[in-house]
Amino acid sequence: MPSSKQWLGAGLVALASSAQAAPSTEELQKQIDALQRSVEALQQQLQETRRAETTVTPPKGGDILASQTSSQPASIATKEDVDGLRSDLENYKYEQQRNRETKTALSSRALTIGGSVQARATYQDVPTRAGSTAVADDRYSSFDVPQATLNFSGSLYRDYAEGRNLDYRLAFAYAKNTPANNNSQFNVTDAYLRYSPFPTVTGLEEPKLTLTLGQQQIPFGLEAQVGEELRPVINSAQFLNGLGVGTRQIGLIVRGDYDPYVDYGFNYRAPLLEYAVGVVNGNGPNKSDDNSDKDWIARAALTLPVDYNSLFRELKLGASYYKGSKNLTRTAGGVTSVVDQGKSDRFGFDIYYNHDPFGFTYELAQGSDETLNGPDVKSRGQYLTLFYTFGEQWVKSFRGQAKYDDWWPKSYQLFTRWDQWDPNRDVAKDKTTISTGGLNVFFAETTKFQLNVSHTDYEEDNRESENQYLAQFQFGF
């Protein structure tokens, strides 16, 4: 090889110039052998260096060989290659920014948008004109959109260290005008700030506490605290409207719990005691206070301290008290004026039990309203709901199989409810009793179909009982 001959010649010249006397043949042969070994070692190192430069190693987990040797030398990126890569990156950044600005809803704070829509078909065997103008004919059936809601929620301040977050919620709801006049209303339902003064990231065993300021549902009983989209029966309990505890109020409410029982295996948390206290205007939603007094609310609920496998799991007893006031008015000469302020108190007791697949809820509520010249009006409402649920939607192993297109295991719920309302306990034959049976079908996490058949019995002699059939499809987003 040329390189070997060059090294060999150089070595012979060096030996010849440095030698004082001619070496022997054996010595020359030894020197030549040593030089030959050195040349071979250098050639081997050069070949290993070239192999390392042309070897390509794929990422771990690839489907190709661990290494691949190329006979071509490694290429070096030119300035044109680097400029082209920079241009491609700039084009990608521009496209992503444009999509975000033109196709994505933006907000200055963390924001979650949700809502629900209900579509309903109704038939009753007694004619009605409810929701119609005075000149309309009696009707037996109707199609309606009883509710459509839109809500926005998020965090104004998120405490990543301890979870002392400041959250907000703003919700709107569509409502029909009565009598119908070809339009509707779109009002604020929830508008509040909620702060957690205690850490919330320390674990499920720690008690919870929140302060909520603004317009919100009041902590009275069971059904008054459940959103309209989550109530099991299409028509709510009668006393919610009769006593006014089903409406939102504006004020400050503190909610918390104490000594929770936690089972991480079933993702189960049941506080021994839940409590709520608050002060509100008492004049309803979207209104300023109409008197100088405030209404006070207090509620406590006790859950039996048993483990997850106990027969009495989710057995809860609750009591609620609402101390309110209202204006007492007098009309003279066509002018209505406020004469005094009277009490308007409410008391409630409730039982909740949900041990899949069986469950029931019972709630009793009483009201006492002071009048200007007569005795107090004492009212009472109560209901009992029994339900049986079967299916897979709430089974943890099946929930884990949910797909991204909102597929969900189906569940079915059979229920029956007895609901009675007495607007004035001192007046005979004024009770209204509604017996309802129905089926709830849960198609997806946000979608359900409801079918209710109800019989309404009036104690009044001049009013006949009626049957009503309702079918409702509800979906959320």
C-alpha positions as CSV (number, residue, x, y, z in Angstrom):
1,M,0.0,0.0,0.0
2,P,1.3,3.6,-0.8
3,S,1.0,4.7,2.8
4,S,2.9,1.7,4.1
5,K,5.8,2.2,1.6
6,Q,6.0,5.9,2.6
7,W,6.3,5.0,6.3
8,L,8.9,2.2,5.5
9,G,11.0,4.5,3.4
10,A,11.0,7.3,6.0
11,G,12.1,4.8,8.6
12,L,15.0,3.5,6.5
13,V,16.2,7.0,5.7
14,A,16.2,7.9,9.4
15,L,18.1,4.8,10.3
16,A,20.7,5.3,7.6
17,S,21.4,8.8,8.5
18,S,21.7,8.2,12.2
19,A,23.8,5.0,12.0
20,Q,27.6,5.4,12.5
21,A,28.2,1.9,11.2
22,A,26.2,-0.3,8.8
23,P,23.7,-2.4,10.8
24,S,23.5,-6.1,10.4
25,T,20.8,-7.8,8.3
26,E,18.9,-9.1,11.4
27,E,18.8,-5.7,13.0
28,L,17.3,-4.1,9.9
29,Q,14.7,-6.9,9.7
30,K,13.6,-6.2,13.3
31,Q,13.2,-2.5,12.6
32,I,11.2,-3.1,9.5
33,D,8.9,-5.4,11.4
34,A,8.4,-2.8,14.1
35,L,7.6,-0.1,11.6
36,Q,5.1,-2.4,9.8
37,R,3.2,-3.1,13.0
38,S,2.9,0.6,13.7
39,V,1.6,1.3,10.2
40,E,-1.0,-1.5,10.6
41,A,-2.2,-0.1,14.0
42,L,-2.6,3.4,12.5
43,Q,-4.6,2.0,9.5
44,Q,-6.9,0.1,11.9
45,Q,-7.6,3.3,13.9
46,L,-8.4,5.2,10.8
47,Q,-10.9,2.6,9.6
48,E,-12.7,2.6,13.0
49,T,-13.0,6.4,12.9
50,R,-14.6,6.3,9.5
51,R,-17.1,3.5,10.5
52,A,-18.2,5.6,13.6
53,E,-18.9,8.6,11.4
54,T,-21.1,6.7,8.9
55,T,-23.1,4.6,11.5
56,V,-26.8,5.7,12.2
57,T,-28.4,4.6,15.4
58,P,-32.3,4.7,15.5
59,P,-34.3,5.9,18.6
60,K,-35.2,3.3,21.3
61,G,-38.3,1.4,20.6
62,G,-38.0,1.6,16.8
63,D,-38.8,-1.2,14.4
64,I,-35.5,-1.0,12.5
65,L,-32.1,-2.5,13.3
66,A,-30.1,-1.3,16.2
67,S,-27.6,0.3,13.8
68,Q,-27.2,0.9,10.1
69,T,-23.9,1.6,8.4
70,S,-23.8,3.7,5.3
71,S,-21.0,3.7,2.8
72,Q,-21.5,7.4,2.1
73,P,-19.7,9.9,4.3
74,A,-21.8,12.1,6.7
75,S,-23.2,15.2,5.0
76,I,-22.8,18.7,6.5
77,A,-25.8,21.1,6.5
78,T,-25.2,24.2,4.3
79,K,-26.3,27.7,5.0
80,E,-29.2,27.2,2.5
81,D,-30.4,24.2,4.4
82,V,-30.4,26.1,7.7
83,D,-32.3,29.1,6.2
84,G,-34.9,26.7,4.7
85,L,-35.5,25.1,8.1
86,R,-35.9,28.5,9.7
87,S,-38.4,29.5,7.0
88,D,-40.5,26.3,7.6
89,L,-40.5,27.0,11.4
90,E,-41.7,30.6,10.9
91,N,-44.5,29.4,8.6
92,Y,-45.6,26.8,11.1
93,K,-45.6,29.4,13.9
94,Y,-47.7,31.8,11.8
95,E,-50.2,29.1,10.9
96,Q,-50.7,28.1,14.5
97,Q,-51.1,31.7,15.7
98,R,-53.6,32.4,12.9
99,N,-55.7,29.3,13.8
100,R,-55.7,30.3,17.5
101,E,-56.8,33.9,16.7
102,T,-59.5,33.0,14.1
103,K,-60.8,29.6,15.2
104,T,-60.4,29.6,19.0
105,A,-62.4,31.4,21.7
106,L,-60.0,33.5,23.8
107,S,-60.4,34.9,27.3
108,S,-58.1,36.8,29.7
109,R,-58.8,34.2,32.4
110,A,-59.3,30.4,32.6
111,L,-62.7,29.7,31.1
112,T,-65.0,26.7,30.8
113,I,-68.2,27.1,28.8
114,G,-71.2,24.8,29.4
115,G,-74.9,24.6,29.3
116,S,-78.0,22.5,28.7
117,V,-81.1,22.4,26.5
118,Q,-84.4,20.7,27.1
119,A,-87.0,19.8,24.5
120,R,-90.4,18.6,25.8
121,A,-93.7,17.1,24.5
122,T,-96.7,17.4,26.8
123,Y,-100.3,15.9,26.8
124,Q,-103.0,16.3,29.5
125,D,-106.5,15.0,29.5
126,V,-108.0,18.2,30.9
127,P,-107.8,21.2,28.6
128,T,-105.7,24.2,29.6
129,R,-104.8,27.7,28.4
130,A,-101.6,28.0,30.5
131,G,-98.9,29.9,28.5
132,S,-101.5,31.2,26.0
133,T,-103.2,34.5,25.3
134,A,-106.7,35.1,26.7
135,V,-108.4,34.6,23.3
136,A,-106.7,31.2,22.6
137,D,-108.7,28.0,22.4
138,D,-108.3,25.3,25.0
139,R,-105.5,22.8,24.2
140,Y,-104.5,19.3,25.3
141,S,-100.9,19.1,24.0
142,S,-97.9,21.2,23.3
143,F,-94.3,21.1,22.3
144,D,-92.0,23.3,24.3
145,V,-88.4,24.2,25.0
146,P,-88.8,24.7,28.8
147,Q,-85.2,25.5,29.5
148,A,-81.9,26.5,27.8
149,T,-78.9,27.5,29.9
150,L,-75.5,28.9,29.2
151,N,-72.8,29.1,31.9
152,F,-69.2,30.3,32.2
153,S,-66.9,29.3,35.0
154,G,-63.2,29.4,35.8
155,S,-60.6,30.7,38.2
156,L,-59.6,34.3,38.8
157,Y,-56.7,33.2,41.0
158,R,-55.3,29.7,41.2
159,D,-53.1,28.8,44.1
160,Y,-51.0,25.9,42.9
161,A,-49.2,25.5,46.2
162,E,-52.2,25.0,48.6
163,G,-55.3,25.3,46.4
164,R,-56.7,28.5,48.0
165,N,-58.5,29.3,44.7
166,L,-60.8,32.2,43.8
167,D,-63.3,30.9,41.3
168,Y,-66.2,32.5,39.5
169,R,-69.4,31.4,37.8
170,L,-71.8,33.3,35.5
171,A,-74.9,31.5,34.2
172,F,-77.9,32.5,32.0
173,A,-81.2,30.8,31.4
174,Y,-83.9,31.2,28.8
175,A,-87.5,31.4,30.0
176,K,-90.8,31.7,28.2
177,N,-93.1,34.7,28.8
178,T,-96.6,34.1,30.0
179,P,-98.9,34.7,28.3
180,A,-97.0,33.9,25.1
181,N,-96.2,37.0,23.0
182,N,-93.7,35.8,20.5
183,N,-90.6,36.5,22.6
184,S,-88.7,35.2,25.6
185,Q,-86.4,36.3,28.4
186,F,-82.8,35.6,29.0
187,N,-81.9,36.3,32.6
188,V,-78.9,35.8,34.9
189,T,-79.3,32.8,37.2
190,D,-75.9,32.4,38.8
191,A,-73.4,35.2,39.3
192,Y,-70.9,34.7,42.1
193,L,-67.3,34.5,43.3
194,R,-66.2,31.6,45.5
195,Y,-63.1,31.5,47.6
196,S,-61.5,28.6,49.5
197,P,-59.8,29.9,52.6
198,F,-58.4,26.5,53.6
199,P,-56.0,24.4,51.5
200,T,-57.7,22.1,49.0
201,V,-54.7,20.1,47.7
202,T,-53.8,18.4,51.0
203,G,-56.0,15.3,50.4
204,L,-59.6,14.1,50.5
205,E,-59.4,13.6,54.3
206,E,-59.2,17.3,55.0
207,P,-62.4,19.3,55.6
208,K,-63.6,21.7,53.0
209,L,-64.7,25.4,53.4
210,T,-65.9,27.9,50.8
211,L,-67.2,31.4,50.9
212,T,-69.6,32.3,48.0
213,L,-70.7,35.9,47.3
214,G,-73.3,36.8,44.7
215,Q,-76.4,35.4,43.2
216,Q,-76.8,31.6,43.9
217,Q,-79.0,28.7,45.0
218,I,-79.7,28.7,48.7
219,P,-78.8,25.7,50.9
220,F,-82.3,24.6,51.8
221,G,-83.2,21.0,51.7
222,L,-82.3,18.6,48.8
223,E,-84.1,19.6,45.6
224,A,-83.6,23.3,46.0
225,Q,-79.8,22.8,45.8
226,V,-79.8,20.6,42.7
227,G,-79.5,22.2,39.3
228,E,-82.5,22.0,37.0
229,E,-80.6,19.8,34.6
230,L,-79.9,17.1,37.4
231,R,-83.4,16.8,39.0
232,P,-84.8,13.3,38.5
233,V,-88.4,14.4,37.9
234,I,-89.4,16.7,35.1
235,N,-91.6,18.8,37.3
236,S,-90.0,19.9,40.6
237,A,-91.6,19.5,44.0
238,Q,-94.5,21.8,44.5
239,F,-93.2,23.5,47.7
240,L,-90.2,24.9,45.9
241,N,-92.4,27.5,44.2
242,G,-95.0,27.6,47.0
243,L,-92.5,28.6,49.7
244,G,-90.1,30.4,47.4
245,V,-87.0,28.3,48.4
246,G,-86.4,27.2,44.8
247,T,-85.4,30.7,43.6
248,R,-81.9,32.2,43.7
249,Q,-80.9,34.8,46.2
250,I,-78.2,37.4,46.4
251,G,-75.9,37.3,49.4
252,L,-73.0,35.6,51.2
253,I,-73.1,31.9,52.0
254,V,-70.4,29.8,53.8
255,R,-70.4,26.1,53.1
256,G,-68.2,23.4,54.6
257,D,-67.9,19.9,56.0
258,Y,-66.2,18.1,58.9
259,D,-64.5,14.7,59.5
260,P,-64.9,13.1,56.0
261,Y,-64.7,9.3,55.6
262,V,-62.6,8.5,52.5
263,D,-62.2,5.3,50.5
264,Y,-59.7,5.9,47.7
265,G,-60.4,2.5,46.1
266,F,-64.0,3.5,45.3
267,N,-63.3,7.2,45.0
268,Y,-65.7,7.7,47.8
269,R,-65.9,10.7,50.2
270,A,-68.6,11.1,52.8
271,P,-68.3,13.9,55.4
272,L,-69.7,13.2,58.8
273,L,-71.2,16.7,59.0
274,E,-72.0,19.2,56.2
275,Y,-73.1,22.7,57.1
276,A,-74.0,26.0,55.5
277,V,-74.8,29.5,56.9
278,G,-75.6,32.6,55.0
279,V,-77.2,36.0,54.8
280,V,-79.2,37.1,51.7
281,N,-81.5,39.9,50.5
282,G,-84.5,37.6,50.4
283,N,-86.1,39.4,47.5
284,G,-85.3,36.9,44.7
285,P,-82.8,37.0,41.8
286,N,-81.7,40.1,39.8
287,K,-83.3,42.4,42.4
288,S,-82.1,44.8,45.1
289,D,-83.3,44.4,48.6
290,D,-86.8,45.8,49.1
291,N,-86.5,46.4,52.9
292,S,-83.9,47.1,55.6
293,D,-83.9,43.5,56.9
294,K,-81.8,40.6,55.7
295,D,-82.8,36.9,55.5
296,W,-80.7,34.3,57.3
297,I,-80.1,30.7,56.3
298,A,-78.7,27.7,58.2
299,R,-78.4,24.0,57.2
300,A,-76.8,20.9,58.7
301,A,-76.6,17.4,57.3
302,L,-75.3,14.3,59.0
303,T,-74.1,11.2,57.1
304,L,-73.8,8.0,59.0
305,P,-70.2,7.2,59.6
306,V,-70.0,3.7,58.0
307,D,-67.6,2.2,55.4
308,Y,-68.3,1.9,51.7
309,N,-69.6,-1.7,51.9
310,S,-72.1,-1.0,54.6
311,L,-75.8,-1.3,53.9
312,F,-76.3,2.2,55.4
313,R,-73.8,3.9,53.1
314,E,-75.0,7.3,51.8
315,L,-77.8,7.6,54.4
316,K,-78.0,11.3,55.2
317,L,-80.3,13.3,57.5
318,G,-80.6,17.0,57.1
319,A,-82.3,20.0,58.6
320,S,-82.7,23.5,57.1
321,Y,-84.0,26.8,58.6
322,Y,-84.7,30.1,56.7
323,K,-85.5,33.2,58.8
324,G,-86.9,35.9,56.5
325,S,-88.9,39.0,56.4
326,K,-91.3,40.5,53.8
327,N,-93.1,43.8,53.3
328,L,-96.7,44.0,54.4
329,T,-98.7,46.3,52.1
330,R,-102.0,48.1,52.0
331,T,-103.9,49.4,49.0
332,A,-106.0,52.5,49.4
333,G,-107.3,54.7,46.6
334,G,-105.5,52.6,44.0
335,V,-102.1,53.2,45.7
336,T,-100.2,50.4,47.3
337,S,-97.8,51.3,50.2
338,V,-95.7,49.4,52.6
339,V,-97.1,49.5,56.1
340,D,-94.9,47.2,58.1
341,Q,-92.6,44.2,57.8
342,G,-93.6,40.7,58.8
343,K,-91.8,37.4,59.2
344,S,-91.5,34.8,56.5
345,D,-89.9,31.8,58.0
346,R,-89.2,28.3,56.6
347,F,-88.2,25.0,58.2
348,G,-87.2,21.8,56.4
349,F,-86.3,18.2,57.2
350,D,-84.9,15.7,54.7
351,I,-83.6,12.1,54.3
352,Y,-81.4,11.0,51.5
353,Y,-80.4,7.4,50.8
354,N,-78.6,6.1,47.7
355,H,-77.1,2.6,47.8
356,D,-76.8,1.5,44.2
357,P,-79.1,0.3,42.8
358,F,-81.8,1.3,45.3
359,G,-82.5,4.8,46.8
360,F,-85.0,7.2,48.1
361,T,-85.4,10.8,49.1
362,Y,-87.9,12.4,51.5
363,E,-88.3,16.0,52.2
364,L,-90.7,18.0,54.4
365,A,-90.9,21.8,54.4
366,Q,-93.1,24.2,56.3
367,G,-93.6,27.9,56.0
368,S,-95.1,30.6,58.3
369,D,-95.9,34.0,56.7
370,E,-97.2,36.9,58.8
371,T,-100.2,38.9,57.4
372,L,-101.2,42.5,58.1
373,N,-104.6,42.0,59.8
374,G,-105.1,38.2,60.1
375,P,-103.5,35.2,61.5
376,D,-100.2,33.8,60.1
377,V,-100.5,31.7,57.0
378,K,-99.0,28.3,57.7
379,S,-98.1,26.1,54.7
380,R,-96.6,22.6,54.3
381,G,-95.2,20.6,51.4
382,Q,-93.6,17.2,51.3
383,Y,-92.6,14.5,48.8
384,L,-91.2,11.0,48.7
385,T,-89.2,9.6,45.8
386,L,-88.3,5.9,45.3
387,F,-85.9,4.9,42.5
388,Y,-84.2,1.9,41.1
389,T,-81.2,2.3,38.8
390,F,-79.6,-0.4,36.6
391,G,-77.0,-0.1,34.0
392,E,-73.3,0.6,33.7
393,Q,-72.9,4.4,33.5
394,W,-71.8,4.8,37.1
395,V,-69.7,1.7,37.3
396,K,-66.1,2.7,37.5
397,S,-64.7,-0.1,35.3
398,F,-67.2,0.8,32.5
399,R,-66.7,4.5,32.8
400,G,-63.0,3.9,32.0
401,Q,-64.1,2.6,28.6
402,A,-65.7,5.9,27.5
403,K,-64.8,7.0,24.0
404,Y,-63.9,10.5,22.9
405,D,-67.1,10.9,20.8
406,D,-69.2,11.0,24.0
407,W,-70.0,7.3,23.9
408,W,-71.0,6.2,27.4
409,P,-72.4,3.0,28.9
410,K,-76.2,3.3,29.1
411,S,-78.1,3.3,32.4
412,Y,-81.8,3.2,33.2
413,Q,-83.7,4.6,36.3
414,L,-87.2,3.7,37.3
415,F,-88.8,6.0,39.9
416,T,-92.1,6.9,41.5
417,R,-92.9,10.1,43.5
418,W,-95.6,11.2,45.8
419,D,-95.8,15.0,46.2
420,Q,-98.3,17.0,48.3
421,W,-98.7,20.7,48.8
422,D,-101.0,22.5,51.3
423,P,-100.8,26.3,50.9
424,N,-102.8,27.1,54.0
425,R,-103.2,24.4,56.7
426,D,-106.0,26.4,58.4
427,V,-108.1,26.1,55.2
428,A,-109.9,22.9,54.4
429,K,-109.8,21.1,51.1
430,D,-107.0,23.1,49.5
431,K,-104.4,20.4,49.2
432,T,-102.9,19.3,45.9
433,T,-101.4,15.8,45.5
434,I,-99.3,14.7,42.5
435,S,-98.4,11.0,42.0
436,T,-95.7,10.5,39.3
437,G,-94.1,7.5,37.8
438,G,-91.4,7.5,35.2
439,L,-88.2,6.3,33.5
440,N,-84.9,8.1,33.0
441,V,-82.6,6.8,30.3
442,F,-79.0,8.1,30.4
443,F,-77.5,7.8,26.9
444,A,-74.2,9.6,27.4
445,E,-72.5,11.7,30.1
446,T,-74.4,14.8,29.1
447,T,-77.6,13.3,27.5
448,K,-80.7,11.7,28.9
449,F,-84.3,11.0,28.0
450,Q,-87.2,11.3,30.6
451,L,-90.7,10.0,30.5
452,N,-93.1,11.0,33.2
453,V,-96.8,10.0,33.8
454,S,-98.5,12.0,36.6
455,H,-101.9,12.1,38.2
456,T,-102.9,15.4,40.0
457,D,-105.7,15.2,42.6
458,Y,-107.3,18.4,43.9
459,E,-109.2,18.5,47.1
460,E,-111.4,21.4,45.9
461,D,-114.9,20.2,45.1
462,N,-115.2,22.3,41.9
463,R,-111.9,21.1,40.4
464,E,-111.5,17.7,38.7
465,S,-108.3,15.6,38.8
466,E,-106.1,15.4,35.7
467,N,-103.5,13.2,34.1
468,Q,-100.4,14.4,32.4
469,Y,-97.9,12.7,30.1
470,L,-94.5,14.3,29.5
471,A,-91.5,13.2,27.4
472,Q,-88.3,15.3,27.6
473,F,-85.0,15.0,25.9
474,Q,-82.1,16.9,27.6
475,F,-78.6,17.3,26.4
476,G,-75.7,19.3,27.7
477,F,-72.5,20.7,26.3
